[in-house]
Amino acid sequence: MKVLLSKIRIDGDTQGRTEINYEVVTTYAEKMRDGVEFPPVVAYFDGANYWLADGFHRYHGHKANVSKEIEVDVKEGTQRDAQLYSFGANDEHGLQRTVQEKRRAVLRMLDDFEWCELKDREIARICKVSHPFVAKLRQGLVEE
């Protein structure tokens, strides 16, 4: 469904990346102007807010083109659901995640009051990393 860019929240700590790559944003914006269609972004709707969970570079590409709307795969859920989804975003598409970004996702789960209780294999499934990677981070054996 199409959603106004102005209705999409990007300020909820739902960005899985360490930073936006503006070279990628520029490339996406150019391709969008040339008519290339991109997959919808993913946002969680809590009844009042659309929390962007996946597609920050596409979102910024649309903003760069002064677009009013963007195609969104809307899922029911909260800001926290969007955060959880974001931990595994970009595993199979878009700009590939760095090891630092994968580490950040796992550490965010391990530092959370609720998510830290999950087994290593479940955290690995959510973050789309290996369970030994999660175990090493949990044990503090991998340097940040």
C-alpha positions in Angstrom: 0.0 0.0 0.0 1.1 3.6 -0.5 1.9 5.6 2.6 2.8 9.3 2.8 6.5 9.7 3.6 5.5 12.2 6.2 3.6 9.5 8.1 6.5 7.2 8.4 8.5 7.4 11.6 12.3 6.9 11.3 13.1 8.2 14.8 12.3 5.0 16.8 15.7 3.3 16.8 14.5 0.9 14.2 17.4 1.4 11.8 19.5 -1.7 11.7 22.5 0.0 10.1 25.2 2.0 11.8 24.7 4.9 9.3 23.0 5.8 6.1 25.2 5.5 3.0 24.3 8.6 1.0 26.1 7.3 -2.1 23.6 4.5 -2.1 20.7 6.9 -1.5 21.9 9.0 -4.5 22.1 5.9 -6.7 18.7 4.7 -5.6 17.2 8.2 -6.2 18.6 8.2 -9.7 17.3 4.7 -10.5 13.9 5.7 -9.1 13.8 8.7 -11.4 14.7 6.4 -14.3 11.7 4.3 -13.6 13.3 1.4 -11.8 10.9 -0.1 -9.3 12.2 -1.1 -5.9 10.6 -3.5 -3.4 8.3 -1.9 -0.8 9.8 -0.8 2.5 8.6 -2.6 5.6 6.9 -0.6 8.3 5.0 -1.7 11.5 1.7 0.1 12.2 0.7 0.4 15.8 -2.6 2.2 15.1 -1.1 5.6 15.1 2.5 5.4 13.7 4.2 3.6 10.8 7.6 2.6 12.2 10.1 2.0 9.4 11.8 -1.4 9.9 13.5 -2.0 6.6 14.2 0.2 3.6 15.9 3.3 5.1 18.0 3.8 1.9 14.9 3.5 -0.3 13.0 5.9 2.0 15.8 8.5 1.8 15.9 7.9 -2.0 12.3 8.8 -2.3 12.8 11.9 0.0 15.7 13.0 -2.2 13.3 12.8 -5.2 10.7 14.9 -3.2 8.3 12.0 -3.5 5.1 12.3 -1.4 4.4 8.6 -1.1 6.2 5.2 -0.9 5.1 1.7 -1.4 5.0 0.0 2.0 4.6 -3.6 3.2 2.6 -2.7 6.3 2.7 -5.2 9.2 0.7 -4.8 12.4 2.9 -4.2 15.4 4.7 -1.8 17.6 7.9 0.2 17.5 9.5 -2.7 19.4 8.3 -5.1 16.7 9.9 -2.9 14.1 13.2 -2.9 16.0 13.2 -6.7 16.2 12.5 -7.0 12.5 15.3 -4.6 11.7 17.9 -6.8 13.3 17.8 -9.2 10.4 16.9 -6.7 7.6 19.1 -6.6 4.5 20.3 -10.1 4.9 19.1 -11.1 1.4 18.7 -7.8 -0.5 20.0 -4.3 -0.8 23.3 -3.0 0.6 24.8 -6.0 2.4 25.3 -5.7 6.2 28.7 -5.3 7.6 30.1 -7.5 10.3 29.9 -4.5 12.6 26.1 -4.1 11.8 25.5 -7.8 12.4 27.4 -7.5 15.7 25.4 -4.4 16.6 22.1 -6.3 16.0 23.1 -9.2 18.2 24.5 -6.9 21.0 21.2 -4.9 21.0 19.3 -8.1 21.6 21.7 -9.3 24.3 21.5 -5.9 26.0 17.7 -5.9 26.1 15.9 -6.9 29.3 13.6 -9.3 27.4 15.4 -10.4 24.3 18.5 -11.4 26.3 16.5 -14.3 27.7 16.2 -15.9 24.2 18.4 -18.8 23.3 21.5 -18.2 21.1 19.9 -20.0 18.2 16.7 -17.9 18.3 18.8 -14.7 18.4 20.8 -16.0 15.5 17.6 -16.7 13.6 16.2 -13.2 14.2 19.5 -11.5 13.4 20.3 -13.9 10.5 23.8 -14.8 11.8 25.3 -18.0 13.1 24.6 -19.2 16.6 28.3 -19.5 17.4 28.6 -15.8 16.6 25.8 -15.1 19.1 27.4 -17.4 21.7 30.8 -15.7 21.4 29.2 -12.2 21.7 27.2 -13.4 24.7 30.4 -14.7 26.3 32.3 -11.5 25.5 34.8 -13.3 23.3 34.4 -11.1 20.2 35.8 -7.6 20.4 33.6 -4.8 19.6 
